[in-house]
């Protein structure tokens, strides 16, 4: 998809890719790094909707009629991101079945994740929600090998992701470390044994 309507951009850590309320006119694809998608309420409260990495799309709302961004996208690490203008994406979806299949499969997976997140928020304790988020960030249960070391995800961000306070996250993180489910060693290391928190009733 290189060429007109396709640009590659480097973003430094904490740099904004787009802000909530900006014009929605393009789709983005992450080649390198991690992007945080977050929403701020009218009262100023922030919620982290997703943390996305290599191979993920974001900003797809422009393809379904959104004229302005419903959320903000911020680089959590140094990133390389492709910006694809909406008309180019629409044309490629119509003309390239391989890309269309890939993109639809991605969107269906994203929808399933959002649905699972909603169920998680409604029915699980904050401790289980935190365990699930840590396992997802470490890629457990997904295709490919787990990436158990998670770097540069603050306790504030984790709290925003699961809908609780930073002190509660700190309490549970200390508990998980005491039980041997996680370690800190140049980053956050997540062990598969953390699954016990989710499976335990």
Backbone bond lengths (Angstrom), bond angles and torsions (degrees), N, CA, C in turn:
res aa  C-N    CA-C-N  psi(-1)  N-CA   C-N-CA  omega(-1)  CA-C   N-CA-C  phi
1 X - - - 1.458 - - 1.524 111.87 -
2 X 1.321 115.63 19.27 1.452 119.32 178.72 1.516 110.11 -71.51
3 X 1.333 115.91 153.66 1.452 120.01 177.97 1.505 111.05 122.73
4 X 1.346 116.35 -152.74 1.456 120.87 -178.48 1.523 110.13 -59.52
5 X 1.316 115.11 136.01 1.460 119.77 178.26 1.502 114.45 81.73
6 X 1.341 116.89 7.54 1.462 121.50 -178.50 1.519 108.45 -133.24
7 X 1.321 117.70 114.44 1.456 121.36 -179.96 1.521 110.35 -127.37
8 X 1.325 116.44 146.00 1.460 122.86 176.68 1.525 108.32 -104.86
9 X 1.342 116.28 134.06 1.457 120.58 -177.86 1.516 110.02 -135.37
10 X 1.325 116.25 141.44 1.457 121.63 173.37 1.524 108.55 -97.83
11 X 1.314 115.89 135.45 1.458 121.58 177.08 1.524 108.97 -121.63
12 X 1.316 115.72 135.07 1.459 120.51 176.98 1.529 109.77 -81.28
13 X 1.307 115.83 159.74 1.465 120.74 177.40 1.529 110.23 -52.01
14 X 1.335 116.39 132.77 1.477 126.12 179.09 1.528 113.20 76.28
15 X 1.318 118.28 1.89 1.462 120.42 177.77 1.529 109.35 -78.10
16 X 1.329 115.84 143.02 1.463 121.60 -178.35 1.523 110.76 -85.23
17 X 1.343 115.57 127.91 1.464 120.38 174.80 1.524 108.61 -82.13
18 X 1.323 116.64 -50.07 1.467 121.99 168.23 1.519 108.58 -151.61
19 X 1.324 115.57 157.06 1.465 121.40 -176.55 1.523 110.59 -110.92
20 X 1.296 115.47 152.78 1.459 122.19 175.89 1.536 108.70 -54.77
21 X 1.322 116.23 127.56 1.468 120.55 -178.39 1.513 113.65 98.13
22 X 1.337 118.24 -14.60 1.465 120.55 176.48 1.528 110.20 -64.74
23 X 1.320 116.21 160.38 1.460 120.90 176.73 1.534 109.77 -64.33
24 X 1.323 116.73 134.13 1.472 121.84 179.15 1.519 108.85 -98.96
25 X 1.328 115.77 102.75 1.465 119.61 -175.81 1.524 112.90 -137.41
26 X 1.335 117.29 12.31 1.462 119.42 -176.30 1.520 111.75 -158.41
27 X 1.330 113.88 160.12 1.460 123.21 176.58 1.526 107.38 -109.86
28 X 1.334 116.15 149.28 1.459 120.03 -179.09 1.527 110.50 -123.09
29 X 1.333 114.96 152.16 1.462 121.72 179.00 1.526 108.27 -135.63
30 X 1.324 116.67 131.28 1.464 121.38 -175.99 1.528 110.12 -89.90
31 X 1.334 116.12 117.80 1.463 121.25 174.75 1.529 111.00 -90.87
32 X 1.326 116.74 -30.43 1.456 120.93 -177.97 1.520 109.11 -156.05
33 X 1.348 117.06 140.66 1.456 121.49 174.22 1.513 113.61 99.17
34 X 1.322 114.87 -172.64 1.462 121.64 -179.62 1.521 110.35 -127.60
35 X 1.333 115.32 139.70 1.460 122.88 -179.09 1.523 109.42 -120.21
36 X 1.325 116.09 134.34 1.469 121.63 176.59 1.523 109.12 -99.87
37 X 1.328 116.23 128.46 1.462 122.05 174.97 1.526 107.19 -104.71
38 X 1.318 116.95 122.07 1.465 120.27 -175.78 1.522 111.26 -139.40
39 X 1.328 114.68 157.18 1.466 122.23 -179.53 1.526 108.23 -127.86
40 X 1.326 116.19 140.43 1.462 121.46 176.70 1.525 108.78 -114.96
41 X 1.332 116.01 128.97 1.461 121.07 -179.65 1.521 110.33 -76.60
42 X 1.340 115.74 170.66 1.468 120.62 177.49 1.522 111.16 -61.44
43 X 1.341 116.79 -24.47 1.468 121.56 179.46 1.526 112.14 -86.48
44 X 1.336 116.78 -1.05 1.458 120.60 177.31 1.516 114.99 90.58
45 X 1.324 117.93 6.98 1.468 120.81 179.53 1.513 109.62 -85.10
46 X 1.345 116.41 131.23 1.467 121.18 -178.42 1.516 110.77 -99.40
47 X 1.321 115.80 140.01 1.464 122.35 173.37 1.521 108.27 -127.36
48 X 1.326 116.78 132.63 1.454 121.19 177.30 1.523 108.18 -87.01
49 X 1.319 116.35 118.45 1.464 122.16 -177.35 1.519 111.26 -82.96
50 X 1.339 116.84 -38.89 1.463 120.35 -177.89 1.516 110.30 -162.99
51 X 1.326 114.64 155.62 1.456 122.09 168.16 1.522 105.93 -120.54
52 X 1.324 115.92 118.83 1.461 121.67 -172.86 1.523 110.61 -113.59
53 X 1.328 115.79 150.61 1.457 120.52 -178.99 1.516 112.26 -130.60
54 X 1.310 115.08 -162.04 1.465 122.37 -177.25 1.536 111.13 -51.15
55 X 1.334 115.51 132.57 1.457 120.47 178.11 1.505 115.14 89.77
56 X 1.327 117.16 -1.13 1.462 120.57 -179.54 1.527 110.88 -97.40
57 X 1.333 114.93 146.06 1.458 122.62 170.63 1.526 108.32 -96.01
58 X 1.336 115.85 156.57 1.469 120.23 168.74 1.526 108.58 -154.51
59 X 1.339 114.66 162.02 1.467 119.27 -175.81 1.506 113.30 84.17
60 X 1.358 116.37 15.71 1.468 120.54 -175.36 1.523 113.51 -70.42
61 X 1.331 117.86 -8.87 1.464 120.69 177.91 1.513 113.21 -58.02
62 X 1.340 116.65 -26.44 1.468 120.02 179.82 1.523 111.75 -62.82
63 X 1.327 117.64 -22.68 1.464 121.71 -177.27 1.523 112.72 -82.33
64 X 1.328 117.09 -11.31 1.474 120.44 -178.62 1.528 111.51 -118.69
65 X 1.324 115.97 26.59 1.462 119.45 172.34 1.512 116.95 98.68
66 X 1.341 118.39 -3.82 1.466 118.95 177.08 1.524 109.04 -68.34
67 X 1.324 116.12 126.86 1.463 120.14 179.16 1.525 111.63 -94.45
68 X 1.348 116.30 -20.53 1.461 121.05 179.21 1.533 109.34 -134.16
69 X 1.321 115.46 151.60 1.457 121.07 -177.70 1.524 111.12 -66.62
70 X 1.327 115.47 130.54 1.463 120.97 178.63 1.520 111.61 -85.75
71 X 1.330 116.73 -12.08 1.461 121.94 -178.17 1.524 109.17 -145.97
72 X 1.317 115.46 171.88 1.466 121.50 175.88 1.518 109.37 -106.07
73 X 1.337 116.19 149.59 1.460 122.26 176.29 1.522 107.99 -120.88
74 X 1.340 116.25 123.48 1.457 122.11 -175.37 1.523 110.03 -129.64
75 X 1.324 117.14 137.45 1.460 121.11 177.97 1.526 109.85 -71.69
76 X 1.341 116.28 125.67 1.466 120.91 175.82 1.525 111.21 -90.31
77 X 1.321 115.78 -22.05 1.462 123.30 175.54 1.523 106.79 -137.46
78 X 1.321 117.52 176.56 1.466 119.16 171.13 1.525 107.91 -62.09
79 X 1.317 117.24 130.96 1.465 121.98 -172.44 1.523 112.20 -129.10
80 X 1.329 114.66 154.08 1.463 122.30 168.03 1.523 105.90 -122.07
81 X 1.323 116.14 119.02 1.458 121.96 -172.48 1.523 110.52 -129.07
82 X 1.334 116.02 136.40 1.459 121.16 174.88 1.518 109.05 -93.80
83 X 1.328 116.52 133.56 1.468 121.95 175.31 1.518 107.88 -106.41
84 X 1.335 116.12 123.79 1.465 121.98 -177.21 1.524 108.57 -117.10
85 X 1.315 117.49 115.89 1.455 120.60 -178.13 1.533 110.29 -64.88
86 X 1.324 116.01 144.03 1.461 121.86 -174.51 1.532 113.68 -51.88
87 X 1.345 120.74 -48.20 1.473 119.53 -179.28 1.533 112.87 -59.12
88 X 1.341 116.98 -35.58 1.455 121.17 179.13 1.525 110.29 -66.32
89 X 1.348 115.90 -44.55 1.463 120.24 -179.81 1.526 110.16 -62.50
90 X 1.326 117.24 -45.29 1.467 121.23 179.98 1.524 110.59 -59.31
91 X 1.329 116.39 -43.28 1.464 120.32 -179.85 1.526 111.65 -64.22
92 X 1.327 116.98 -44.01 1.467 121.06 -179.37 1.529 110.48 -66.56
93 X 1.332 117.55 -38.91 1.466 120.41 177.32 1.526 111.40 -60.61
94 X 1.322 115.79 -34.16 1.465 120.42 -179.49 1.526 112.59 -78.73
95 X 1.333 116.51 -31.61 1.464 120.19 -170.22 1.522 115.04 -105.25
96 X 1.334 117.53 -16.54 1.464 119.91 -176.93 1.532 110.46 -123.16
97 X 1.338 117.38 95.66 1.469 121.85 -177.33 1.526 113.61 -57.86
98 X 1.331 117.55 -34.32 1.470 120.12 -178.63 1.519 110.78 -63.86
99 X 1.333 115.89 -45.68 1.454 119.70 178.02 1.526 110.80 -66.94
100 X 1.334 116.82 -40.56 1.468 120.93 179.07 1.520 110.82 -57.86
101 X 1.333 116.80 -44.90 1.466 121.45 179.61 1.523 110.63 -63.33
102 X 1.318 116.51 -44.72 1.460 121.58 178.79 1.521 111.12 -59.91
103 X 1.329 116.10 -46.19 1.461 120.49 -175.84 1.526 111.03 -69.09
104 X 1.324 117.83 -42.26 1.467 121.16 178.85 1.523 110.69 -64.08
105 X 1.327 116.70 -41.54 1.469 120.69 176.93 1.520 110.71 -60.49
106 X 1.342 115.90 -41.42 1.464 120.51 177.93 1.528 110.79 -62.23
107 X 1.340 116.43 -46.32 1.458 120.20 -178.13 1.526 111.93 -63.62
108 X 1.330 116.85 -39.02 1.464 120.26 178.41 1.527 110.63 -64.79
109 X 1.333 115.71 -39.59 1.463 119.03 176.82 1.511 111.94 -65.29
110 X 1.328 115.87 -38.33 1.476 120.56 178.19 1.526 109.97 -66.01
111 X 1.328 117.08 -40.51 1.467 121.10 178.51 1.523 110.34 -62.02
112 X 1.338 116.57 -43.81 1.463 120.64 179.43 1.524 110.68 -62.00
113 X 1.330 116.35 -38.09 1.466 120.62 178.73 1.526 110.63 -65.74
114 X 1.328 117.06 -43.20 1.468 120.56 179.17 1.529 110.43 -62.62
115 X 1.326 115.86 -41.71 1.465 120.50 178.36 1.534 110.59 -62.36
116 X 1.327 116.39 -43.45 1.463 120.61 178.21 1.521 111.11 -64.58
117 X 1.339 116.82 -37.77 1.465 120.52 177.48 1.527 110.98 -62.13
118 X 1.331 116.32 -41.17 1.462 120.65 179.85 1.529 110.98 -63.75
119 X 1.313 116.71 -45.90 1.469 120.86 177.54 1.528 110.06 -60.34
120 X 1.334 115.62 -41.17 1.459 121.47 179.38 1.526 110.71 -59.57
121 X 1.345 116.02 -45.73 1.469 120.60 -179.41 1.524 111.87 -64.87
122 X 1.334 116.18 -36.95 1.464 120.33 -175.08 1.524 113.16 -76.52
123 X 1.339 117.04 -35.02 1.458 119.16 -167.68 1.522 115.85 -118.78
124 X 1.310 119.40 -16.14 1.459 120.13 -175.41 1.525 112.27 -104.91
125 X 1.319 115.55 152.65 1.458 121.67 177.06 1.524 109.84 -69.27
126 X 1.326 116.58 162.59 1.469 119.95 179.42 1.524 110.88 -63.41
127 X 1.331 117.80 -30.07 1.459 120.75 177.81 1.534 110.61 -64.89
128 X 1.330 116.68 -45.77 1.471 120.18 178.32 1.520 111.16 -67.19
129 X 1.335 116.90 -36.88 1.463 119.53 179.05 1.522 110.81 -63.48
130 X 1.343 116.20 -40.56 1.461 120.24 178.55 1.528 110.72 -64.70
131 X 1.327 116.55 -44.78 1.464 120.16 179.07 1.525 110.44 -59.33
132 X 1.323 117.02 -43.45 1.469 121.13 -179.30 1.522 111.15 -63.18
133 X 1.336 117.40 -43.63 1.459 121.03 -179.65 1.527 110.53 -63.49
134 X 1.320 117.63 -42.15 1.464 120.70 179.62 1.526 110.89 -63.21
135 X 1.322 116.87 -41.51 1.461 120.63 178.75 1.528 111.14 -66.37
136 X 1.333 116.99 -39.06 1.463 120.36 178.02 1.526 111.31 -65.78
137 X 1.332 116.00 -41.51 1.464 119.68 179.56 1.528 111.26 -64.95
138 X 1.329 115.42 -30.15 1.465 120.03 179.35 1.526 112.51 -87.27
139 X 1.350 116.15 0.94 1.464 122.02 174.01 1.525 114.01 75.08
140 X 1.337 118.11 16.66 1.460 120.07 175.93 1.524 109.38 -69.07
141 X 1.323 116.15 137.07 1.453 121.16 178.29 1.505 113.87 85.10
142 X 1.342 118.31 2.46 1.458 121.75 178.67 1.520 108.87 -108.93
143 X 1.330 115.15 169.78 1.461 119.43 175.90 1.518 109.50 -65.52
144 X 1.327 115.45 145.42 1.451 120.07 -178.74 1.513 110.89 90.06
145 X 1.314 115.50 170.76 1.462 120.61 -177.58 1.526 110.70 -74.76
146 X 1.341 116.58 145.88 1.469 119.50 175.84 1.524 110.79 -61.38
147 X 1.322 115.39 151.40 1.454 122.20 174.03 1.522 106.17 -116.90
148 X 1.334 116.58 81.61 1.466 119.35 -167.08 1.518 115.67 -68.90
149 X 1.344 118.05 -13.96 1.461 119.34 -179.70 1.528 110.13 -92.76
150 X 1.304 116.22 118.70 1.467 122.05 179.21 1.525 107.88 -110.22
151 X 1.301 117.39 122.01 1.458 120.59 179.65 1.526 110.63 -114.75
152 X 1.303 115.95 151.39 1.461 123.70 169.67 1.532 113.95 61.57
153 X 1.323 116.94 35.67 1.459 120.51 170.11 1.525 106.11 -115.20
154 X 1.323 116.36 107.18 1.462 120.17 -174.47 1.523 111.61 -74.35
155 X 1.319 115.72 161.99 1.462 120.41 176.43 1.526 110.97 -65.17
156 X 1.330 116.63 -30.38 1.462 119.58 175.71 1.524 110.51 -62.92
157 X 1.342 116.30 -43.93 1.464 120.69 179.17 1.521 110.71 -63.70
158 X 1.325 117.08 -44.21 1.459 120.74 178.22 1.528 110.59 -60.23
159 X 1.321 116.68 -40.32 1.469 120.67 178.74 1.522 110.87 -63.36
160 X 1.334 116.49 -40.35 1.464 120.57 178.61 1.524 111.39 -67.16
161 X 1.332 116.82 -30.44 1.459 120.42 -179.19 1.522 112.57 -72.94
162 X 1.340 117.05 -34.53 1.467 119.55 -174.25 1.519 112.97 -106.42
163 X 1.327 117.59 -0.09 1.459 120.06 175.56 1.511 114.48 74.13
164 X 1.342 116.68 44.69 1.454 120.43 176.88 1.523 108.67 -141.36
165 X 1.331 117.51 -168.79 1.460 121.37 -177.24 1.526 111.08 -98.22
166 X 1.322 116.29 158.92 1.457 120.32 177.90 1.526 111.99 -61.77
167 X 1.355 119.97 -41.27 1.467 118.64 177.21 1.532 113.37 -59.29
168 X 1.343 117.20 -35.69 1.464 119.60 177.91 1.533 110.26 -66.85
169 X 1.338 116.30 -41.83 1.460 119.91 177.01 1.526 110.12 -61.16
170 X 1.336 117.10 -44.32 1.459 121.38 179.22 1.532 110.79 -59.56
171 X 1.325 116.52 -42.32 1.471 121.43 179.08 1.523 110.60 -60.25
172 X 1.328 116.67 -48.57 1.462 120.34 -178.00 1.528 111.74 -69.44
173 X 1.337 117.64 -37.29 1.462 120.31 178.63 1.524 110.32 -62.85
174 X 1.332 116.74 -41.79 1.463 120.44 177.04 1.526 110.72 -63.95
175 X 1.326 116.15 -39.12 1.470 120.49 177.55 1.523 110.67 -64.14
176 X 1.337 117.09 -45.28 1.466 120.99 179.77 1.532 110.69 -61.66
177 X 1.330 116.34 -39.63 1.464 119.16 179.86 1.531 110.74 -68.64
178 X 1.325 116.45 -40.75 1.465 120.87 179.15 1.531 111.51 -61.36
179 X 1.342 115.61 -35.16 1.466 121.06 -179.69 1.529 113.14 -84.36
180 X 1.340 116.74 -3.48 1.455 120.32 177.57 1.517 114.30 84.38
181 X 1.351 117.70 14.39 1.463 121.12 -179.02 1.526 111.78 -81.98
182 X 1.340 116.60 -27.26 1.463 121.52 178.64 1.523 109.04 -138.09
183 X 1.321 116.18 160.80 1.466 122.62 175.23 1.520 108.25 -139.01
184 X 1.323 115.39 154.91 1.459 121.26 171.71 1.515 107.91 -111.96
185 X 1.337 115.99 118.34 1.457 119.92 179.46 1.530 107.99 -157.73
186 X 1.327 116.18 83.43 1.461 120.57 -175.21 1.509 111.95 70.69
187 X 1.282 117.27 22.72 1.463 124.77 -175.24 1.514 108.38 148.53
188 X 1.286 117.18 -178.61 1.461 122.27 179.71 1.518 109.23 -98.38
189 X 1.320 117.22 120.39 1.466 122.38 -179.00 1.521 108.67 -103.75
190 X 1.327 116.66 122.09 1.457 122.58 -177.70 1.529 109.87 -104.79
191 X 1.330 116.30 124.33 1.465 121.31 177.83 1.530 109.77 -92.69
192 X 1.332 115.79 149.84 1.464 120.02 178.80 1.525 111.82 -62.02
193 X 1.316 117.82 -20.63 1.468 121.62 178.77 1.526 112.03 -63.07
194 X 1.340 117.37 -15.74 1.463 120.41 177.01 1.524 111.41 -62.34
195 X 1.344 116.46 -20.64 1.457 120.63 175.22 1.525 112.21 -56.08
196 X 1.337 116.44 -26.46 1.468 120.45 -179.66 1.516 112.05 -58.83
197 X 1.338 116.42 -31.67 1.471 120.30 -179.76 1.530 110.14 -65.88
198 X 1.338 116.63 -39.85 1.459 121.46 -178.31 1.522 110.67 -74.12
199 X 1.317 117.04 -38.74 1.473 121.31 -175.19 1.520 112.36 -79.60
200 X 1.333 116.81 -21.14 1.463 119.83 -177.57 1.519 110.89 -78.51
201 X 1.323 117.50 130.74 1.468 122.37 178.73 1.520 109.66 -91.94
